Amino acid sequence: MRKIINNFKLLLTVLILSSVFSSHLVFSQENTGSITGSLIDPNGSTVTGLSSAITLTSVDTATVYEADVTLSGQYTITDVPVGLYSLNFPISCCMYRTYAQENVEILARQTQQLDLNLNWHINLGTIGDDPGMLAEDMISQSGDLSGPTPRMADGKPDFSGIWYNIPDRSGLFPSPPMQPWAQDINDQLMALGQQNPASYCLPQSASISALIFPYKIVQTDDLIVQIIEFVTPGFRQIFLDGRSRPELWNPAWYGHSAGHWEGDTLVVESSGFNEITPGFGVHTEALTITERYTRPQNDRLLIEITAEDPEAFTGTWTQNFEARLVEGQEIFEFVCAEGNDTSLYAQPVWRGRP
């Protein structure tokens, strides 16, 4: 008799829990919805090859819901509570602009169709001229290159190879923390609306490793040469033979770089920059940059870049990057000065100061 009662209690408990679960499921379904759509270019065609995450941020709670866009250009975000949302689809330079839309409404038990009509970015839709899309394509084509870290004869990691930084999905690249006088100059430069220095055949950054183009590292025991596409002058040297910066040194766009090893980490210290080297806000010739390179496995390169300038910054600036090894590719030459005509731009020649 006791066994029958216990079995009855167990059955009753299961039925109650099942009822609660079913009620919760029905309630959840009645208070959530979905959104789906495609990426569309200005010509009305579906955009393929972008794999950024698309996000919905609740206007009321700031809760974020996201899903990856497929390489074929479609997205779907399911089980989103009803309400108003901000939609964001960040795109790294340069073929399409980042897409954003406010007050996207999610309705209960409905799947809303919302195609994202993307606008051209600075290259105006030139095929093959988008480094973000090119990065994803080259990395994808290379396939699985995982494996142990290759090493030099002395046992140090070998960084040789062609690398491509994984595109930044946030669309944010914070400026260094500048002192008031430097921030004021920076604001004036922003107000001028000048083109990127690359538009005037000038270097784009004090550090090649911070850029969005493929670069090649050639490593020897006492010297590393870094070569990059679409950048002037397109190369720099990192000395590993213990030398310091020469006493007679003219401030340069890339400065002077010397490296040393801390275990398996390559530490590169660069100084001797001119005051208008781009990529690190408004600074002085006191700017120093420290880069730390590690290769935890064959196909991954981790880079930490720290910039300091006691005369222009209020603190240090640090940014992290991750690059992937690519194979079956070549670094193409780039001649920017050929046929360049700065009269095409309404603004005066880029000079780094207002």
Secondary structure, 3 states (H helix, E strand, C coil): CHHHHHHHHHHHHHHHHHHHHHHHHHHHHHCEEEEEEEEECCCCCECCCCCCEEEEEECCCCCEEEEECCCCCEEEEEEEECEEEEEEECCCCCCECCEEEEEEEECCCCEEECCEECCECCCCCCCCCCHHHHHHHHHHHHCCCCCCCCECCCCCECCCEEEEECCCCCCCCCCCCECHHHHHHHHHHHHHCCCCHHHHCCCCCCCHHHCCCCEEEEECCCEEEEEECCCCCCEEEEECCCCCCCCCCCCECCCEEEEEEECCEEEEEEECECCCCCCCCCCCCCCEEEEEEEEEECCEEEEEEEEECCCCECCCEEEEEEEEEECCCCCCCCCCCCCCCHHHCCCCCCCCCC
